[in-house]
Amino acid sequence: MNPLKSDEYPAIYNEYIANVVGSVMEELHEQIETLPAFIRNIPEHLGDYTYAEGKWTVKEVLCHILDTERVMAYRALRFARNDMTELAPFEQDEFVQNGRHNERSLESIENEFIHLRKANLVLFKTFNETELERKGMASGRLITVKAFLYVIAGHLAHHRIILKERYLNNDNIEGLD
C-alpha cells in the first residue's frame, strides 16, 4: 500500500492519523490482540464508570469505537466500489445515547470488536491500490478509502489513550498498557 498523503483526508482527522505509526494494516491486525487484552483487564464494575458528569461511560466509549469503525468501513466500501454519492455525517452522541451500551458486558463488547475487525480486515484486503486511492465526500469532506483505514486505527488508539488517562488511571488496575 502506498503511503498516505495529506491531500487524501481532511485536517479534522489529523489527530487520529498521527496515531498510526508504520503500516496501517499491521496496526489494524495488532489491534485485534491489543484491544481485547485491554478490555479484559478492565474490572466489570468499571464498565459503567465515567470520570465526570455528562461524559460517556467506559462501555459507551468502547461501543463508540465499534460504531465508528462500522461507519468508516461502510464509507470505505461505498467509495471503493466507486459509489460517489455524498455520505451524510453520523451523530456520534445520538449513536451513544441510543445504543443501550451500559446494558452490555465488557466481554460482549470485546467479542463484537474481534468479529467486526476480522470482517473488516477481510474486506480491506480486497481493496487494490486504485480502490484505496478513490475519493468521495463524507460529512462534507473529501477523503480516500485508504484514509478511512488510518482513521479507524487511529481513532481506536485515540480513545484507548483517553480511557487509560481519564477513566482507568488507578494504579491498582494492571495490564492496561
Buried (B, 14 or more C-beta within 10 A) or exposed (E): BEEBEEEBBBEEBEEBBEBBEEEBBEBBBEBBEBBBEBBEBBEEEBBEBBBEEEEBBBBBBBBBBBBBBBBBBBBBBBBBEEEEEEBEEBEEEEBBEEBEBBEBEBEEBBEBBBEBBEEBBEEBEEBEEEBBBBBBBBBEBBBBBBBBBBBBBBBBBBBBEBBBEEBBEEEEBEEBE
